[in-house]
Amino acid sequence: MLAWKKGTKIFLRNLKTLDSFRSASFRFYFFGMMGQWASVSMLMITQSLLVYRLTGSAAILGILALATAVPQMLLFMVGGALADRFPKKRLIQIGQSAAGAMALVVAITLSTGYMSSENPGSWWVLMVTSVIQGIFGAMAIPARQAIIPELLEIDMVMNALALNTMGTNIFRLVAPAVAGFLIDTLGFAAVFYIMAGLYLMAIILTAFIPSTRRAAAGGRSTLTDAREGLNYIRGHRTIFLVLIYAIFYIVLFMPYQMMLPIFADTIIKVGATGLGVMQSVAGVGALVASLAMASFPNRKRGFIVLAGGMVAGIGLVILAFSHSWYLSLAAMFIIGTGQASHSTTLMTTLQTLADAEYLGRVMSILMMNQGLSGLGTFFVGLLSQGIGIQRSIGGFAIALILLSFSFLVFLPRIRRL
């Protein structure tokens, strides 16, 4: 309890400190992201649960994840180059507009009755909207990450990212539970209409973010900039190793999110409301970790990245083999804590290691991992058809623990960052 109070006190002091470092810019960014954070947190359970109830297939869940993953993996480096060349605020708004439009399309097809279990194959709508979201997300996500150092002094980036993670996790705490309750009471269509409205709010608020600096294009093509970014990453061994770990972490860890409806509906049997509560408990763990990260000095970043990966893996092993509601909630808390510790410190590490002119492209590789998570989900879905969802997720989690331990022991370059 004393540690919690101390972390909260230091966090609030850091929040006030931001006021003396052009904090108005960051506040506009923070509030502009709120609608997006809420919508993304609701989508975490709504889309995957909808697909599972329409099809009853883990393999199709994996295919849906792959539909988002392929364009992200193909285009994220281009998106990073765009973030280094064009106004990041505009790229963010384009991504928000596309996501809001796709939520509206899904809502309409649900409310008209076209997409339903009585119309086999109607889930193709979700496949198409996922592909479109993947394309525009590839352009917007690197811009969202790379804009933060332009809004604050460099020594405040760690705190800003912790605040950013805290904001995300507040909505991860509340929005999934709200979405689950709304699904059980009003249906899926209502949730997608709400998400479309939240994206509209995000577009309006994001417009108030001040224009930030950007690198001059210099007459070069976007693909040339992308190749130059890859060469920079290959030549910077520490950044390269951190990104390699991040790639494997995402492939091994993230598939559980898309598969969580199977645990909620068929293993623990708690329905949409219970699924939302599980995601919210993970949000509680992430919020606790975010408060702690906001109070930590800017040291031992490499160790925290790897330790966070191990903690997340341990929580995932518990979840994979649990049949108890309360044990599953405890596992979700551990997962949220490890995930937030890992992701916040990972982004801070890369943002402080990378040169400013390459930051967008470096972050685009990190954001490409979101596409790779879809690839991991696809493989988990296929494995689940043969060995079951619990063994598939559990096996991936054990591999993540072993990978994190190996990096800790055999790569002191990363551990001592």
HELIX and SHEET records of a PDB file:
HELIX    1   1 LEU A    2  THR A   17  1                                  16    
HELIX    2   2 LEU A   18  SER A   20  5                                   3    
HELIX    3   3 SER A   23  THR A   55  1                                  33    
HELIX    4   4 ALA A   58  ARG A   85  1                                  28    
HELIX    5   5 LYS A   88  SER A  111  1                                  24    
HELIX    6   6 TRP A  124  ALA A  146  1                                  23    
HELIX    7   7 ILE A  148  LEU A  151  1                                   4    
HELIX    8   8 ILE A  154  MET A  156  5                                   3    
HELIX    9   9 VAL A  157  THR A  185  1                                  29    
HELIX   10  10 PHE A  188  THR A  206  1                                  19    
HELIX   11  11 THR A  222  GLY A  235  1                                  14    
HELIX   12  12 ARG A  237  PHE A  253  1                                  17    
HELIX   13  13 PRO A  255  ILE A  262  1                                   8    
HELIX   14  14 PHE A  263  ILE A  267  3                                   5    
HELIX   15  15 GLY A  271  SER A  295  1                                  25    
HELIX   16  16 ARG A  301  ALA A  320  1                                  20    
HELIX   17  17 TRP A  325  LEU A  353  1                                  29    
HELIX   18  18 ALA A  356  TYR A  358  5                                   3    
HELIX   19  19 LEU A  359  ILE A  387  1                                  29    
HELIX   20  20 ILE A  389  PHE A  410  1                                  22    
HELIX   21  21 PRO A  412  ARG A  415  1                                   4    
END                                                                             
